[in-house]
């Protein structure tokens, strides 16, 4: 047998040993059933554990206004050909953030570490945009209010509900209405979240 034939046979054997695994969103995520969010090929299911995939929120809720919200899921368990995941965090598409920034506006960022009612720590990055340029004192007051609202809301919710409010826009709306009396705001966004301790599926 030639060297090329042996090499080709090894390639065939290697691929025949691989299987396709369906990757599912966490159970009950966003009040829905588990949904297929991707697939992966591997010759050993243990190699999938820890792998992170990114999907658009639109893929889960069919809301095309949320295409800029990117969800990260981490594989934590493989049963048969089903890979189960946990929510790892979310972020905004860079193009969307650039779209939000306008001249003659102030951008106010806050980064905080908070704990939910069930003791899960999150790092939350929120961004507010004023209607016009604001003073340093106004930006300082808005940032403090943002941090206050995020910490309070986290303490009132379990991790699953906090994830829903963070990714779905409810938390950003709450911050907006709490902050706009300080200075007129164009909007507030939770542009990034990260779970600092693993949340495993039930």
C-alpha positions in Angstrom: 0.0 0.0 0.0 1.3 3.4 -1.0 2.0 6.2 1.5 -0.8 8.2 0.0 -3.3 5.4 0.4 -2.4 4.8 4.0 -2.7 8.6 4.7 -6.1 8.7 3.0 -7.3 5.7 5.0 -6.2 7.3 8.3 -8.1 10.4 7.3 -11.3 8.4 6.6 -10.9 6.5 9.9 -10.4 9.7 11.8 -13.6 11.3 10.4 -15.7 8.1 10.7 -14.9 8.1 14.5 -16.4 11.6 14.9 -20.0 12.3 15.7 -22.3 15.3 15.4 -23.6 16.8 18.7 -26.5 19.1 18.9 -25.9 22.1 21.3 -28.9 23.3 23.3 -29.6 26.6 25.1 -30.0 26.2 28.9 -33.4 24.8 30.1 -35.9 27.6 30.6 -33.7 30.3 29.2 -35.8 33.4 28.4 -38.9 31.5 29.6 -38.6 29.1 26.7 -37.8 25.4 26.1 -34.3 24.2 25.3 -33.5 25.2 21.7 -30.8 24.0 19.3 -28.3 26.8 19.1 -25.5 25.0 17.1 -23.8 21.8 16.5 -20.3 20.5 16.9 -18.3 17.5 15.6 -16.0 15.5 17.9 -14.6 12.0 18.3 -14.9 12.3 22.1 -17.8 14.1 23.9 -15.5 15.0 26.8 -13.6 17.3 24.4 -16.8 19.4 24.1 -17.0 20.2 27.8 -16.0 23.9 28.4 -16.4 24.9 24.7 -18.1 28.3 24.3 -20.4 29.2 21.4 -21.9 32.5 20.5 -25.4 33.1 19.1 -27.7 36.1 18.5 -30.6 36.7 20.9 -32.7 36.8 17.8 -32.1 33.1 17.2 -33.9 32.4 20.5 -36.8 34.9 20.5 -37.2 35.8 16.8 -37.0 39.5 17.7 -35.0 41.0 15.0 -34.5 44.2 17.0 -32.1 42.1 19.2 -29.7 41.0 16.5 -27.0 43.0 18.1 -27.2 41.1 21.4 -24.7 38.2 21.3 -25.1 35.4 23.9 -22.3 33.2 25.0 -23.2 29.6 26.1 -20.6 27.2 27.6 -21.1 23.4 27.2 -21.2 21.8 30.6 -22.7 18.3 29.9 -23.0 15.9 27.0 -25.7 13.1 27.1 -25.9 11.0 24.0 -25.6 13.4 21.1 -27.0 16.3 23.1 -24.7 19.0 24.6 -26.2 21.1 27.4 -25.0 24.5 28.2 -25.0 27.3 30.8 -25.3 31.0 30.2 -21.8 32.5 30.4 -22.5 36.1 29.4 -23.5 38.5 26.7 -22.1 41.4 24.7 -23.2 43.8 22.0 -22.0 43.8 18.4 -19.3 46.5 18.0 -21.1 48.0 15.0 -24.2 48.6 17.2 -22.1 50.4 19.9 -20.5 52.6 17.2 -24.0 53.4 15.9 -25.1 54.6 19.4 -22.3 57.1 19.8 -23.1 60.5 18.4 -21.3 63.8 18.4 -22.3 66.4 21.1 -23.5 63.6 23.4 -21.8 62.3 26.6 -21.2 58.6 27.1 -21.3 57.3 30.6 -20.0 53.8 31.4 -20.3 51.9 34.6 -18.8 48.5 35.5 -20.0 46.7 38.6 -19.8 43.3 40.3 -23.1 42.3 41.9 -24.7 39.3 43.5 -28.1 38.0 42.7 -30.6 36.8 45.3 -29.4 33.2 44.9 -25.7 34.3 45.4 -24.5 34.2 41.8 -21.9 36.9 41.0 -22.1 38.9 37.8 -20.0 41.6 36.2 -22.2 44.1 34.5 -21.1 46.9 32.1 -23.8 49.5 31.5 -23.6 52.5 29.2 -25.8 55.6 29.2 -26.0 58.3 26.4 -27.1 61.8 27.2 -29.1 63.9 24.8 -26.5 66.7 25.0 -23.1 67.2 26.4 -23.3 67.0 30.2 -21.2 68.3 33.1 -18.8 66.1 35.1 -21.1 66.4 38.1 -24.1 65.2 36.1 -22.2 62.2 34.7 -20.9 61.3 38.2 -24.5 61.4 39.5 -25.8 59.3 36.7 -23.1 56.7 37.0 -23.7 56.4 40.7 -27.5 55.9 40.1 -26.7 53.3 37.4 -24.6 51.3 39.9 -27.2 51.6 42.6 -30.1 50.4 40.4 -28.1 47.4 39.1 -27.0 46.3 42.6 -30.5 46.6 44.0 -32.2 44.8 41.1 -29.6 41.9 41.3 -30.3 41.5 45.0 -34.1 41.2 44.3 -33.8 38.6 41.6 -32.5 35.1 41.2 -29.8 34.5 38.6 -32.2 33.3 35.8 -34.5 36.3 36.2 -31.6 38.6 36.3 -30.2 37.2 33.1 -33.6 37.7 31.4 -33.8 41.3 32.5 -30.2 42.0 31.6 -30.3 40.5 28.1 -33.9 41.4 27.3 -33.7 45.1 28.0 -35.9 45.4 31.1 -32.9 46.3 33.3 -31.7 49.0 31.0 -35.2 50.5 30.8 -35.3 50.6 34.6 -32.0 52.4 34.8 -33.1 54.9 32.1 -36.2 56.0 34.0 -34.3 56.2 37.3 -31.5 58.3 35.7 -33.3 60.7 33.3 -34.4 63.1 36.1 -30.8 63.8 36.7 -30.1 64.8 33.1 -32.0 64.1 29.8 -30.9 60.7 28.4 -31.1 59.3 24.9 -30.9 55.8 26.2 -29.2 53.2 28.5 -27.9 49.8 27.4 -26.5 46.8 29.3 -23.7 46.2 26.8 -22.0 43.3 28.5 -22.5 40.8 31.3 -20.4 38.0 32.6 -21.2 35.2 35.1 -18.3 35.0 37.5 -19.3 31.7 38.9 -20.7 28.8 36.9 -24.4 28.3 36.7 -25.1 24.7 35.8 -28.3 23.4 34.3 -30.8 21.6 36.6 
